[in-house]
Amino acid sequence: RQVGPDHPDTATCLNNLAWFDRNQGNLTEAEALINRGLSIREKSFGKEHPAVARNLANLAELFARQERWSEAEPLLRRAVAIDTAALD
């Protein structure tokens, strides 16, 4: 199986690398990686897929670590809405 730069598996790898960067204090790089993974997942699955919600929550967590509350809250609210709709 071939995995390219826009494959959902690449998004997972980007997210994992973002957590590594986050833990090393490279928050700007982590944010860029999470956003890239989010874009891939939105294109692959649609904007209302639970995989997108996980990326949104990860980005919100990163913003919360930086006390960027006004940016974190809408992302978490969107993630909750997506997950809630998926459960209905």
MODELLER restraints for C-alpha pairs under 7 A, 6 or more apart:
rsr = mdl.restraints
at = mdl.atoms
rsr.add(forms.Gaussian(group=physical.xy_distance, feature=features.Distance(at['CA:4:A'], at['CA:10:A']), mean=6.97, stdev=0.5))
rsr.add(forms.Gaussian(group=physical.xy_distance, feature=features.Distance(at['CA:6:A'], at['CA:40:A']), mean=5.67, stdev=0.5))
rsr.add(forms.Gaussian(group=physical.xy_distance, feature=features.Distance(at['CA:7:A'], at['CA:40:A']), mean=6.94, stdev=0.5))
rsr.add(forms.Gaussian(group=physical.xy_distance, feature=features.Distance(at['CA:8:A'], at['CA:40:A']), mean=6.41, stdev=0.5))
rsr.add(forms.Gaussian(group=physical.xy_distance, feature=features.Distance(at['CA:8:A'], at['CA:41:A']), mean=5.95, stdev=0.5))
rsr.add(forms.Gaussian(group=physical.xy_distance, feature=features.Distance(at['CA:8:A'], at['CA:44:A']), mean=6.66, stdev=0.5))
rsr.add(forms.Gaussian(group=physical.xy_distance, feature=features.Distance(at['CA:11:A'], at['CA:37:A']), mean=4.13, stdev=0.5))
rsr.add(forms.Gaussian(group=physical.xy_distance, feature=features.Distance(at['CA:11:A'], at['CA:40:A']), mean=6.11, stdev=0.5))
rsr.add(forms.Gaussian(group=physical.xy_distance, feature=features.Distance(at['CA:11:A'], at['CA:41:A']), mean=6.64, stdev=0.5))
rsr.add(forms.Gaussian(group=physical.xy_distance, feature=features.Distance(at['CA:12:A'], at['CA:37:A']), mean=6.97, stdev=0.5))
rsr.add(forms.Gaussian(group=physical.xy_distance, feature=features.Distance(at['CA:14:A'], at['CA:33:A']), mean=5.58, stdev=0.5))
rsr.add(forms.Gaussian(group=physical.xy_distance, feature=features.Distance(at['CA:14:A'], at['CA:34:A']), mean=6.64, stdev=0.5))
rsr.add(forms.Gaussian(group=physical.xy_distance, feature=features.Distance(at['CA:14:A'], at['CA:37:A']), mean=5.83, stdev=0.5))
rsr.add(forms.Gaussian(group=physical.xy_distance, feature=features.Distance(at['CA:15:A'], at['CA:33:A']), mean=6.49, stdev=0.5))
rsr.add(forms.Gaussian(group=physical.xy_distance, feature=features.Distance(at['CA:15:A'], at['CA:34:A']), mean=5.49, stdev=0.5))
rsr.add(forms.Gaussian(group=physical.xy_distance, feature=features.Distance(at['CA:15:A'], at['CA:37:A']), mean=6.29, stdev=0.5))
rsr.add(forms.Gaussian(group=physical.xy_distance, feature=features.Distance(at['CA:18:A'], at['CA:30:A']), mean=4.18, stdev=0.5))
rsr.add(forms.Gaussian(group=physical.xy_distance, feature=features.Distance(at['CA:18:A'], at['CA:33:A']), mean=5.52, stdev=0.5))
rsr.add(forms.Gaussian(group=physical.xy_distance, feature=features.Distance(at['CA:18:A'], at['CA:34:A']), mean=6.13, stdev=0.5))
rsr.add(forms.Gaussian(group=physical.xy_distance, feature=features.Distance(at['CA:19:A'], at['CA:30:A']), mean=6.72, stdev=0.5))
rsr.add(forms.Gaussian(group=physical.xy_distance, feature=features.Distance(at['CA:21:A'], at['CA:27:A']), mean=6.62, stdev=0.5))
rsr.add(forms.Gaussian(group=physical.xy_distance, feature=features.Distance(at['CA:21:A'], at['CA:29:A']), mean=6.67, stdev=0.5))
rsr.add(forms.Gaussian(group=physical.xy_distance, feature=features.Distance(at['CA:21:A'], at['CA:30:A']), mean=5.34, stdev=0.5))
rsr.add(forms.Gaussian(group=physical.xy_distance, feature=features.Distance(at['CA:22:A'], at['CA:30:A']), mean=5.52, stdev=0.5))
rsr.add(forms.Gaussian(group=physical.xy_distance, feature=features.Distance(at['CA:31:A'], at['CA:59:A']), mean=6.84, stdev=0.5))
rsr.add(forms.Gaussian(group=physical.xy_distance, feature=features.Distance(at['CA:34:A'], at['CA:55:A']), mean=6.71, stdev=0.5))
rsr.add(forms.Gaussian(group=physical.xy_distance, feature=features.Distance(at['CA:34:A'], at['CA:59:A']), mean=6.37, stdev=0.5))
rsr.add(forms.Gaussian(group=physical.xy_distance, feature=features.Distance(at['CA:38:A'], at['CA:52:A']), mean=6.27, stdev=0.5))
rsr.add(forms.Gaussian(group=physical.xy_distance, feature=features.Distance(at['CA:38:A'], at['CA:55:A']), mean=5.65, stdev=0.5))
rsr.add(forms.Gaussian(group=physical.xy_distance, feature=features.Distance(at['CA:41:A'], at['CA:51:A']), mean=6.86, stdev=0.5))
rsr.add(forms.Gaussian(group=physical.xy_distance, feature=features.Distance(at['CA:41:A'], at['CA:52:A']), mean=5.88, stdev=0.5))
rsr.add(forms.Gaussian(group=physical.xy_distance, feature=features.Distance(at['CA:42:A'], at['CA:52:A']), mean=6.20, stdev=0.5))
rsr.add(forms.Gaussian(group=physical.xy_distance, feature=features.Distance(at['CA:48:A'], at['CA:82:A']), mean=5.55, stdev=0.5))
rsr.add(forms.Gaussian(group=physical.xy_distance, feature=features.Distance(at['CA:49:A'], at['CA:82:A']), mean=6.70, stdev=0.5))
rsr.add(forms.Gaussian(group=physical.xy_distance, feature=features.Distance(at['CA:50:A'], at['CA:82:A']), mean=6.25, stdev=0.5))
rsr.add(forms.Gaussian(group=physical.xy_distance, feature=features.Distance(at['CA:50:A'], at['CA:83:A']), mean=5.79, stdev=0.5))
rsr.add(forms.Gaussian(group=physical.xy_distance, feature=features.Distance(at['CA:50:A'], at['CA:86:A']), mean=6.99, stdev=0.5))
rsr.add(forms.Gaussian(group=physical.xy_distance, feature=features.Distance(at['CA:53:A'], at['CA:79:A']), mean=4.26, stdev=0.5))
rsr.add(forms.Gaussian(group=physical.xy_distance, feature=features.Distance(at['CA:53:A'], at['CA:82:A']), mean=6.17, stdev=0.5))
rsr.add(forms.Gaussian(group=physical.xy_distance, feature=features.Distance(at['CA:53:A'], at['CA:83:A']), mean=6.74, stdev=0.5))
rsr.add(forms.Gaussian(group=physical.xy_distance, feature=features.Distance(at['CA:54:A'], at['CA:79:A']), mean=7.00, stdev=0.5))
rsr.add(forms.Gaussian(group=physical.xy_distance, feature=features.Distance(at['CA:56:A'], at['CA:75:A']), mean=5.52, stdev=0.5))
rsr.add(forms.Gaussian(group=physical.xy_distance, feature=features.Distance(at['CA:56:A'], at['CA:76:A']), mean=6.64, stdev=0.5))
rsr.add(forms.Gaussian(group=physical.xy_distance, feature=features.Distance(at['CA:56:A'], at['CA:79:A']), mean=5.92, stdev=0.5))
rsr.add(forms.Gaussian(group=physical.xy_distance, feature=features.Distance(at['CA:57:A'], at['CA:75:A']), mean=6.52, stdev=0.5))
rsr.add(forms.Gaussian(group=physical.xy_distance, feature=features.Distance(at['CA:57:A'], at['CA:76:A']), mean=5.52, stdev=0.5))
rsr.add(forms.Gaussian(group=physical.xy_distance, feature=features.Distance(at['CA:57:A'], at['CA:79:A']), mean=6.13, stdev=0.5))
rsr.add(forms.Gaussian(group=physical.xy_distance, feature=features.Distance(at['CA:60:A'], at['CA:72:A']), mean=4.18, stdev=0.5))
rsr.add(forms.Gaussian(group=physical.xy_distance, feature=features.Distance(at['CA:60:A'], at['CA:73:A']), mean=6.94, stdev=0.5))
rsr.add(forms.Gaussian(group=physical.xy_distance, feature=features.Distance(at['CA:60:A'], at['CA:75:A']), mean=5.74, stdev=0.5))
rsr.add(forms.Gaussian(group=physical.xy_distance, feature=features.Distance(at['CA:60:A'], at['CA:76:A']), mean=6.11, stdev=0.5))
rsr.add(forms.Gaussian(group=physical.xy_distance, feature=features.Distance(at['CA:61:A'], at['CA:72:A']), mean=6.95, stdev=0.5))
rsr.add(forms.Gaussian(group=physical.xy_distance, feature=features.Distance(at['CA:63:A'], at['CA:69:A']), mean=6.76, stdev=0.5))
rsr.add(forms.Gaussian(group=physical.xy_distance, feature=features.Distance(at['CA:63:A'], at['CA:71:A']), mean=6.72, stdev=0.5))
rsr.add(forms.Gaussian(group=physical.xy_distance, feature=features.Distance(at['CA:63:A'], at['CA:72:A']), mean=5.42, stdev=0.5))
rsr.add(forms.Gaussian(group=physical.xy_distance, feature=features.Distance(at['CA:64:A'], at['CA:72:A']), mean=5.96, stdev=0.5))
